[in-house]
Amino acid sequence: MLQFLNSDFQQFTQQDKQDKQDENSETEVPNNSQRQLRVKSFEEKPANKPLNLIFQMLLQKKTQKRQQIKVDPKSIPLSINLSVQVQELPIIRKIMDKNEWKKAHNFDGDILWCGPDNVQQAKQFTYDFAMVFMNLCISRIPGAKLISTKKETTSIMAKMRQYFPSIYNFYPKTYTMPEDLHEFIEDFEKKDGISYIAKPDKGTQGQGIFIVSQIEDLFNNGVKDISYIKKNYIIQEYISNPLLLDDKKFDFRLYVLITSLKPLIAYINEEGLARLCTENYQDITSSNLSNVYMHLTNYSLNKNSQNFIIHPPDFQKINFGTKRTYTSAKKTLMKMGIDVPKLKLRIEQTIVRFLYGIAPFLLNSTREVYQDKWEKANCFHVIGFDILIDRDLKPWIIEINANPSLEITQVVQNPNGIKRVETSQLDAYVKTKVIEDAFIIAIKTPQEQIEQIGKGKYCNSYKMIIDGQPPIENLDLFYKLVDLYSNLCGLRYGNLNQMRFCRLANNPQLINELLIKSDYDLIYKKIQLKSLQPDLNFLGFLEAIESISDKLLKRKASNYTLQKAVTYVVNMALKAPQQHQRPLTAKR
């Protein structure tokens, strides 16, 4: 037995040395057949069972370690097109210089960098613009406008919560002003200890944020009149039981990469930021609610505090900086006794659910731009997620930023009081990983990403969290809605006129004594008048389908729910098989 163990150990040691050489030299994942042969050779040895298990654990650890694909950026001769970038970001230039990537001109190159400053110049991603750069990999998904404002994100998350309340419970209840004023006032009056934060709809670098203590706070000059309402504000529930880091409230800024919408492929970066408040946290009261440095984690606010602490040179280790790396924060949490692997899993699951909810709307916008060429669209997008953790280790998505800051400078005050601007090594480290590795992955086709990387595995700093598989828990309903909308629109996608909409009435399954053909015209006109648009857009179409579902099934089913009813109507309209769908039960 000892002879077998010695030979096995020598084999393992030799393979371990080879693994280290491979990690230092080659970047490919080991051949699966070789991996299987290695495991099989140990399984066939007649060694003592407990000792054999130890070897299997060592092998498993090595195998897991080798599931990470390491790619040297310098080995990929990329060319980056900056022709539509109004202002070249320093980080893009830094990455290009570091890896000797070339700058492309005109309509050439591998990647078209579309930063946040050039959306208008890029003509809001019109069809003509998309066709001109069709051969490039574009760093912006056209539908990102849906998540670039809090109002759009809020409306989509409210819709998803309406259909899937048990799944979409990670986004705090949110109101848009002035549309939801009456609903907010009604909820505020019975708030039962709930506090609210008001934020401008569009990014203002943390300015204009305040905690709502009374209804008058929502009106200019405290005049409680609709004409004085602070327009374009978002009111969001305040998470009153936050997990604390060094006695301070904090949130994570994590970076997610979407490289395909159909099939949906997404990654999360292993690195990110933790942003802390600059005052020790206390439960919100009337006396401290105005202390933004205690309750709001916005970096753009806290950097102006006299208690702001700049990160140390060794920012990967545990430190007391106001802004830290995700890695450093996790080490502190682990030292506090927090189950960090469990927390990471919950964060990933929350982000996956959000992406499945938003993806159909992004897909619809992409189809509107690219029309019949949408399947050839080569787009990717880096999204910033602001996530707050409560004391029950539940992640809350506080905000989503389609244009996360790529700034890598910080203001430092000298001992003599004079301020200077210098490079933030922490920001440069994190954001270089985020953008550099996004470029490396994005140039691969969706099929190459699925086959070469795979779900749960890393490619440099990105872990694949969605691998093109269809969503679970009936979340494919909205994809079906996009398909139905596309079928009805025909060649001119995104322009559903009345005649095409009323074709739904030709399906005998979508007609009954309460819903006749003329009702389809009435439903269309009612929604059209409300939207003030000549034709129905996708959200208007969804509202129309809900009206059809209500008239067709609500009075006939004892187990009626909006999700079941809309699913039934969409499946009937698409002539989808019904064997996997639980039928609605008729009332007796």
N, C-alpha and C positions, 0 to 999 in steps of 0.2 A: 504494500500500500504506500509506504514511504517513497518507493521508487516512482510510483505513479505520480505522487504529489510533487516530488522533485522535478519530474519531467514537465508536469503541468505548470509548476511555478516558473520554471525556466522559459517555457513557451509564453507564459503570460508576461514575464519580464521582457523578453525579446520583443513581443508585440507592443508592449508599453513604450519601449524605446522607439520602435518604428512609428507609433502613434505620435510621439513628440516630434519626430523628424517630419512626419506628414503635416502636422499642425504648423510647423515653421516654414515648410516649403510649399506644399500643394494646398489648394483650397477646395478640393472636391470632397463630397461625401463618400465614404467607403462603399465599395460595391456590396449590394445587399446579399448576394450569393456568398461572398467571402465572409460576411458577418455571420450568416447562418452556419457556414462550415465551422467557424470558430466555436460557436455555441454548441454545435452538435458534437465536436470533438471532446468537449468537457463533459457533456451529458453521457457519452458512451463509456467514459472511464469508470471502472468498478471501484470508485473511491468511497470513503466513508461519507454517508449521506449529509451530516451536518457540515463537514468540511467542503463538500461539493456545493452546498448551498452558499457558502461563503464565497467561493469562486464565482458562482453565478451572479451574486450580488456585485462583485467587483466588475464582472463583465458587463452587467447591466449599467453600472455607473459609467464605464468607459463608452458603451454604446450610446448612452444618452449624451455624453460629452461630445461625441462625434456626430451627433445629429445637427450640429450647428455648421452651416455652410459659411466659410470665411472667404471673402472675395477681396483681393487687393485692388483698390480703386485705380491704381496706376496701371494695372494690367488691362484696363478697359479704355481704349482711346476714344473718349466721348468728345463731342463738340456741342457747345451750349449756345443757343440763339437768344440774344438779348435785344432783338430789334424792336420789340413792342414794350420793353421795360423802360418806363420813364426815368427811373432812377436806379442805377445798378446798386444792389445791396452789397455792402462790404463782404458779407459772409459768402455770397456767390462767387465774388472775385477771389476770396481767400481759398475756397474749395477748388476753383479752377486752377489757381497757381500751384496749390499743394500737389495736385494730381496731374499737372501738365495737360489739363484738358483745354482744348482750343475754343476760341470764340468763333461762332459761325455768323454768316451775314445773309442778308436778303431772306430767302425762304429755305435755306439749307440748314443742316445740322441734325443732331439726334434728338435734342430736347429743346423745346421752346419754353423759356422761363417767363411765366406771366405772374408777376408779383401783384400785390394789392393796389399799386398806384396806377396800373394801366388798364383797369377794367373798362373805363370809358373809351380809351384809345383803341382798345380791342373790339370796339363796337358791340359791347355786351355779348360777345360770342354769337354774332349773326351767322347765317348759313355761308355767306361769302367769305367771311374771315375763317371759318372752320375749313372750308374747302381749300383755301390758299395754303394752310399749314397742315393739311391732312396727312402728309408724309412724316410729320414730326410727332414726337411724344410731348403732348401739351400738359403743362403742370397746373392745369385748372379744369375741373369738371364744370361744364356750363351751369348745371343746377345748383352750384355752390351758393348762388344768390339766395337760395331758400334758407340756408343756415348762416348767412352773413349778417342777418338781423335777428334780434331776439324775438321780434313779433312773429316772423315766419316760423321759427323753430317752435315757439310756443303754440301756435295754431296746429302744427303737425303733431306735436306731442299730445295736445289735448284731444285730437282726433284719434290717435292711437290708444290713449287711455280710455276713450269712449268705447272702443271695440275690444280692447284687451286690458281691462282694469287691473288684473292680478299680475300682469307682466310689466306694464308701464307705470310703475309706482315709484320710480327713482328720480322723477323730475318734479321739483316742488310745484305746487299749484301756483299758476301764474296768470296774471290779468294784463291786458293791453288797454291803454288809455287813449282816447276816451270811450272806445267801444264797450269795454266791460265795466264801466264805472258803476252802473246800478248793481251788477252782480257783486262787485267788490264791496260796495257799501253794505249790501245785505250780509255778506260773509263777515265783514269787519265788525259789524254790530254784535255778532254772536261769535266772535273770534275765540273766546275761551282760552285766553293766554297766548294765542298765536301772534307773532310779530311779523312785520312785512318790511321788505327793502324795495325802494323805488330806484330804477336805473333808466337812463336814457336809452331809447331803442337802438341808436347807433353808437359805435365806439367813441368815447370822449376821454380816453386815457384816465378813467377813474373819476373824472370830474362830474359833478351833478348828482352823485349817488347820495341817498339819504335814507334814514329809517323812518317809516311812517308811524307817528305816535297818535295822530288824530286825522280825521278826514280832511280838515282844512289844509293839511300839509300838501295835498294834491292840487291845490289851487294857487294861482299867482296872487301874491299879496294877501293870502288867507281869505279871499272873497269866495264864498261857497256858491258859485254860479257856474253853469256849464260853459259859458263863454270865457271863463278865466281858468279852465282846466289846463293843466300842464300836458300838452299833447305829446304823443310819441314817447310816452313813458311806459315802462314795464314794471309791474308790481309783483313781487315774488315772495312766497312764504320764507320766513327766516328759520333756518335750522337751529333750534334752540339747545340741542344737546351735542355740540361738536366734540369730536375727539381732539385732545390738546397735545401739542408738541412743545416741550419746555414751558408748560403752563400757558401757551399761546394758541389761539385759533389759527388754523392753516388750511390750505388746499393744495391739491396737486395740479400742475399743468402737464398733461400727458399728450403725446403726439401719436396720431393714428394716420396711417397711409392707406388710401383706397386706390387700387390700381385697375379695377374693373367693376362694372355695375351689373352686367349680365354675361357670365356668371359673376356674382358678388365675391370679390377677393379683397381682404383687408388685413392689415398688420398693426401691431402696437409696438412702439419703440421701447426698448428695455430701459432707456434713460429718459429723464424728464426733470421737472423742477418742482420744488416744494416752496410755496410762498407763505410766509408767516406774518401775522400781525406784529406790531411793535409794542403793544401793551398787553400785560397779562390779562387773560380772559376772566370775566365775571358774567354771571347770568344777566341777561338784559333786563334793565329796570329803567324807570322814568329818569333817574338821575345820571345814568351812564349811556343811554341810547344814542346820544349825540357824539360819543367818542368813536369816531370812525377807525382810529388806530387800534381799537380793541375788538371791533365787530366785523370789519371789512378786510378781507385778505388781499385786496387789489394791490399789486406791486407798485403801480403808478401812484397810488396814494401813500403807501407806507414808506416809499423811498424818500419822501419829504419829511419824515419824522426824525426828531433828534435822536431817537433810540434805534434808528436803523443801523444794522451791523453788516458791514461788507464781508463777503465770504473770505476765508483764509486761503492761502495757496494750496493747501492740501484739502480741497473741497470734497473729495470723495470719501474722506473719513468723517466721523462724527464731529460736528462743529456747531457753533451757535449763530451762524449767519442768518440774516432775515430771509435771504433767498439761498436755497440749498439744492443739491442734486437729489433726484429721486432716490438714488442709491444711498446717499448719506442719511436721508430721512428714514428710510427703511431700517437702517442699522440702529438708529435711535429708537424707533418703534419696537424693534426686536429686543433691545435692551430693556424696554419698559414692560416686556412680557407679552406684547401683541403677537398674535399668530399671523405673521406677515405673508407666508404662502397662501393661507386662507383668504386674507385680505386681497392679495393680488388676483386670485381666482375670481373673487366677487367683482372686482373692478373690471376685469376682462369680460365677464358675463354681462355686466351692465352695459358696457360699450357695444358688445355684440348685439344686444337687443335694440339699442338705439340705432345702430347702423341698419339693421333689418327693417326698422320702422321708417327711416329717412330715405333708404335706397330707392324704393319705387318712385318717390317724388323726384329724386335726382335723375333717375332713368327717364322719367317723362320729360323733364327739361332738356336732357341730352337728345332725346328723339325730336323735340321741337326744333333744336338747333341744326342737327345733322340730317333730319328728315330720313329719306330712304337709305342714307349712308351711315346711319347710327351704329350699325354693328361693326363698322370699320373705324369708328372713332377711337383714337389712341390717347386717352386722357388719364391723368392721375392727380391726386390731390392730397395734401397734408393738412389735417385738421387738428386744432388744439382743443382738448377737452379740459375744462376746469371742474375738478371733482373734489367734493368735500366729504369727509368721513365722519359719521356720527359715533357716539359711544358704543353703539351696538355693532360697530364695524359694518354698517350699511353705507355703500357709496351713493352719493347724490350728485347727479350731473347738474351743476349750477349754471354753466354756460358753455356754449360751443362756438368756437371762433374759426371761421373759414379762412381767415387771414391771420394766423398766429404770428405774433411779433418775432421777427428774425434779427432784432437789434442785438448787437454784441458789445455795446459800449455802456459805460456807467459813469456817473458823476462822483468824483472823490474830492473831499475837502482836505486841503493841506493844513498842517498845524497852525499856519499864519492866517487861516480863515479863507484863503483863496481857493476857489473850486476849479477843478480841471476834469477834462473828459479823457478817459482811458479805456482800453479794451477790457471787457470782463472775461477773464479766462474761463469762468464757469459757464457763461452763456455761449462763448465760442465753442467750448467742448461739447455741450449738449446739442446745440443747433447744427454744428458741423455733422455730427452723427445723423441727425434727423434728415437733413437735406442730402448729404452725400450718399447715404445708403438708399434713400428714396430714389435717386437717379439710377443707381445700380440695379435696383429691382424693377423699376418702371419700364426699362427698355426691353425686358423679357415679355414674351407673349403670355396671356393668361394661362394657356396650357402648359407652357414651360415652367411658370411659377408653381402651378399645382403639382406637376410631376417632379420638379427638381428641388422644391422646398418642402411643401406639404404642411398641413395644419399642425400647429403646436411646435414647429421647428423654427429655428432662427436662420436668417440670412444676415450676417453681420449683426447689426443692433436691432433688427426688426423680427418680431415673432408673428407668424401667420396665425390669425385668430378666426378667419373665415376663408374657406378653401373652395368656394364655388358651389358647395352643396346647397340645396334648397332649404329655406328656413323651416323650423319646426313650429309646433303650436299654432297652426293655421295662419301664420304670418305671411304666407304666400298669397293671401286674399288680395292685397294691394297690387301685387305683380299681375294678378289676373285682371284687376281693374284697368291697369295700364294697357294690357293686351286688348281688352274689350274696347277701350277708348281708341286705341290704334286702329282696330278693325272698322270701327264706325267712321273715323276721320277719313280713312282712305289715304290717297297719295299726299294730301296736304295735311300733315299731322299738326295737331294743336289748334285746329279750326273746325269745331264741331257745330255745323249749322242745324237748323230745326228739322229739315228733311231727313238728314242722316240719323239724327237722334231718334226720330219717330219710327225708324226701321225696326226698333226693338219691339214695336207693337205687332209686327208680323209674326212673332213667335207665339203660337197658341198657349204655351206654358206661362206666358207673361200677361195673359188677359183673363179677367174673370168678371163677375157681375158688379164688382166694385171698382174695377179698373178697365175701362174700355179704351179704344184707340184714341178717341178725342181727348182723353185725359192726359195723354202723352204731350199733346200740343200745349195744354194748359200748364203742365209741370215745367216744360221748357220755357215758356214765356214768363212765368212767375220768377224763375231763377235768373233769367236773362235781364229782366227789369231791375231786379235787386242788385245785380252785379254791374249794371250800366255798360255791359260789353255787348258787341254785336253778335257774338257767338259764345258758346260755353267753353271755358277752359277746364282743366282737369278737376280742380276743386269744385267747380260748378257742376260738372258731370257727376262727381261723387255725391253731391247733395241731391241731384236728380235721381240717382239710383236708390238713395235712401228713401226718397218719397215714393218711388215705385214699390220698394220692399214693404213699406208701411201699409200702403193701400192694398197690396196683393196678399199679405200674410198676417198682419197684426191681429185682425179680427177673427182669424181662422185657426190660430195656433195657441195652445195653452202654454207651450214652452218657448214663446217668442222672445228672441233677443235680436238686437240690431245686427250683430255679427252673423248669426245663423241666417237671418233673412237676406242680408246682402249677399252672403256666400251662395245661397240658393239661387237668387236672381242672376248673379254673375255666371254661375255654372250653367244655368239654363240658357243664358244668352250665348255662352261660348260652346254650348252643347258638350259640356264636360261630363265624364262619367260620375255617377252619384254613389257608387258602392261604398266609398269611404266617408260619406257624409251622413250624419245622423239626421233623419227626416224630422221635420216639424210635426208635432202631434196635433191633429185636428181637435177642436173643442167638441164636446158632446152636447 
